[in-house]
Amino acid sequence: SILIGTRNPLFFTFENIAGFLKSYSMIGIMSVGTLFVLILGGTDVSFTAIAQVVEYAVVVLVMKFGGNIFIAFLEAAIIGTALGLLNGLIIYRFKVPIIIVTIATFNIYFGMLYVITKGKLINNIPQIFKDFGNILLFPQTSAIGGTYGLSLMPLIWLAALILGWFILKKTMMGRSIFAVGGNEIAAERIGINTFATKLFVFGFVGFLAGIAGVVHVAIVQSVVPNIIVGKELEVIAAVVIGGASIFGGRGTIFGTFLGVLLFAMLNNGLTLLRISSYWYSVTIGAIIIIAIIASAYQRLQRAKANIKVQIQD
């Protein structure tokens, strides 16, 4: 931030900060669900397809039957949770690795969306999404006469962060998620219901993906059937760089927030510094590799420490 800000003072302006917080709200919301899956001990790649399906389905439902923004969020939550629960059922029932199942359902969800919609774009979305996306807190007038301010989207991201923190830190379900991610067999032996835990995690991922889909519609104010798909690696990378272990059992909400914030500032900073956006993709790849190496190194050090303790005993 200091480096970018010294090169371009616009980086620290309220208008710029409010802008990149809004644009990364969808990524931030989905990152909370991804954190839960990583703590559980797996990697879900289907949440962007769920968000894409929900986004299209909710807009079509509102266009056909009407409703307000609260109904739209309710519909998104129901559809997203249902698709997430389907992932959880398959994973638990057939004992298949999470990434394999979610790769499959990613293709099914996304493929069916294209089969049904034939890739049709929706540019004229219902007014309720436009009105919701245009609500501003602390509105200001720019030098060129435009209006800017803090959107409601970062507040929804904040609500997702608070909800995720509460579940992980203050509930038995949160402790169960950490236990299953640390050692599933040991968790079962002490009486933790691994079926309910996995079902909850994937239902929660689908729920947040659905909410993120509506938030995305309000931000871009159009529906493109493939615009969210492809963001999953960015979300996973943000959560991993925020301290979540790819081996399960470890991760924090605050670390996840910082990981997403890092990527938001990086993307915004490259734009302000007029550096090619391709370097952003290179940076994401490099960060993933660094985070995986760091996580593997920490795991190796803990294993060595355990061996030393056993030898001393």
N, C-alpha and C positions, 0 to 999 in steps of 0.2 A: 504493500500500500504506500509506504513512504517513497519507494523508488518510482512508482507510477505517478504519485502525486507531485513529486519534484519535477518530473518531466512534463506533466500536464496538470495544472492546478484545478482544472474542471473536475478532476476525479473526486475531490473532496466536497463538491457542491451538493446541497440537498437534492437538487433536481437529478443529478447523476446517480446518487446513492439510492434514491427512491425508485429510479428507473431500473437499475440492475436487481434490486430486491424483488420488484414486481416480476421481472422477466424470469427470475430463477425460482419463483414460488412453486411452480409445478414440480421442478426437480427436487426442491426442498421437501415437499409433502411426500413424494414417492420415496425419498431417501429414508424416511422414518420407518416405513414398512420394510425396506431392504435391510435396514439395521436389524430388525427382528429376525429375519431369515438368516442373516449371517451369524447372529448370536446362536440361533438354533443349530447351526452347523452345516449350512448349505448355501447355494447361490440360486436365486430366482431370477429368470430373465423374461418372464411372461408378463410382468406388471405393466410394461408399456403397451403391450397388445390389449390388455384389459382396459387401460385408460383410453386407448384409441376406440375400442368397441363402445365403451360407455359414452364417450364424447359424442359419437355419431348417433347412438341409440337415443340418448336423452334429448338431443336437439330435434330429432325426428318426432319423438313423442310429444314434445312441447309444441312443435309446429302442427301436429295433428289434433291433439286434445287440449292444448292450452295449458295454463298454469303459471305459477310464479317461480321465483328463483329458489324458494325453500322446497317446493315440490320437485324442482329439477335436481337439487342436491339429494333429496330423499330417493328419487329414482336412481340416481347415480350410485348411492350407497348400497341400495338393494342389489342392483345388477352386478356391481363390482364385487360385493361380498359373495354372491352366489358363484361367480366365476372363480374367485379365490378359494372358496370351500371345495370346489371340484378338484382343484390342484391338490389340496390337502388330503382329500379322500383317496385319490389315486396313489399318492406318495405313501400314505400309511398302509393302505390295503395291500399293495403289491410290493412294498419295501424297495421301491426303485429310487435311485439317487435323485435328489431334488432338481439338479440341473438338467437331467435327462427328461424328466416329466415336464418341466417348464419350457424346455426347448420345443417339445412336442405340442404342448398347449398353446405356446406362442404362435406356432405356425397354424394351428387349427383356428384359434380366435381371429388372428389377422387374416388368414386365408378366407374364412367364412365371411368376414366383413367385406372383403373385396368381391367375393362371389355374389353376395346379396346386393351390394351397392353399385357394383361394376366400376368402382373407383370414382363415383360422382362426387364432385365438390359441392359444398353448401356455402355460398357466399352471403346470401341474405338470411342471416340467422334471426331468430325471434328477438324482439326489442328488449326483453327482460335481461338477456345476457349482455347486451350493449350497455344498458343502464347500470347493471351491476359492475361491469368492468370500468365504467367511467366515474364511479364514486371516488372522491378524493378527500382525504383528511388533511388538514392544514394546507389548504390550497394557496398557491402563490402564482404571481404573474411573471413570466419570463421577460427578458429584454426585448424579444421580438413580438410580444403580445400574447403568447400562448399561456395556457394554464397548466400547472403541474402540482403534484402533491403526493402524499403517501396513499397508495392504493390499499384496498381491503385485502388483496391477495397475500401480501406478507403477513397480515394478521391471521389469515387462515393457516398459513405455514406455521406461525407461532403457536396456534391452537393445537396443531398436529404434534409439534414438538412437546408441548406441555402434556398432552394426552399420552404420548409415548413414554415420557419420563415417569408419569404417574404409574402407568402399568408396570414398567420395569422395576421401579424402586419401591412402590407402595402396595403391591398386590402379590398374592400367592402365585398367580399366573406368571407374573414377571420373574419370580424366583424359579418357577418351574422351567421357563424358557432358558434361563442361564444353566440350570442343572442338566437339562436334556442336551444342550449344546456342549457342555463340558464332558459329559459321559452319559450317553443314553441308557446303557445297561445298568449303571449304578443308580440313575434316576428312577428306573422302573423298580429296582430292588427296594428303594426307600418309600415306594408307594405313590410316586408321581404318575398321573394319568397322561402318558405320552400321546395317546390318541387325541384327547381334548386339547393338549398343548399345541400339537401340530395343526389341528383343525382351526384353533383360534388364530395362530400366527398367519396362516394363509388366508383366512377370512379377513383378518385385519389388513393384510397387504392389498387384497382386492378392494376393501372398503376405501383405503387411502388412494388407491389408483383411480377409483371412481370419482372421488372428490377432486383429485388432481385433473381429471378429464374436464370437469365443469369449469374449474379455474382456468384451464388452458383456453377453453372457448371464450371466456370472458376477456382474456388477455388479447388473443389474436383476432377475435370477433369474426371467425370463419371456421369451417370444418374441412380439413384436408385429410383423407383417409390414411395417409402414411406419415404425417408430420411429427407424431410423437414417437412412433416406432424408430428405433435407432439410438434413443437416448439412454438405454439401459446401462451401457458401459460407463457412461458419464456418471450416472447415479451410483453405480456400484463402486466406481473409483473414488468418488467423493466420500462414501461411507468408510471405505478401507483406509483412505488417507486420514480419516478422522479417528482412527484407532481401533476399528472393529477388526477382529481376527477372522481370517478366511477359514480357520480351522474350528471356529465356533467357541461359545462360552465367554466371549469378551467383546465389549463395545459400549459406548455411552452416547446419550442423546446430544450432549454438549459437543462432543467430538464430531458427531455427524453434522451438526449445525456449522461448525468451523470448516469442515471439509467442503460443504456446499458453498459456503461463503468464499472460501479460497478460489474455487472454480469460477464463481460469479465475478469476483474482482479480477481474476486473470483474464477472463473473456472480455470484460469491459475495458480493462487496461490495454489489451492488445489493440482494441478498436481505437481507443483514444490516442495511442502511440502510432497508429497507422501501420501496424505490423500485420502481415498476412494472416488470415484466420486459419490457414493450414497449420500454422505453428501451434494453435490451440489443440488440434488433434494429436500432434506429436507430443505435446506436453502431457496430455491425458494418458497416452500410452506409457510415457516415461514414469509418470507418477504411479501408475498401476504396478509396473515392474519394481520400482523402489519400495512401494508399500508391501508387496508380496515378499520381497527379500527381507525387509525389516521384520515382518511378522514371522517368517520362517526362522530367522536368526534368534528372535526372542523365544520361540518355541524350543529351539535347540538348546539355548542357554538354560531354560527351565528344566529340560530333560537332564542336562548334565548336573544341575544342582540336586535333582532328586536322586541321581545315581550316587553322588557324594554322600548324601544323607544316609542312604541305605548301606553304603560301605562302612561308614562310621558306626552305625548301629550294630 
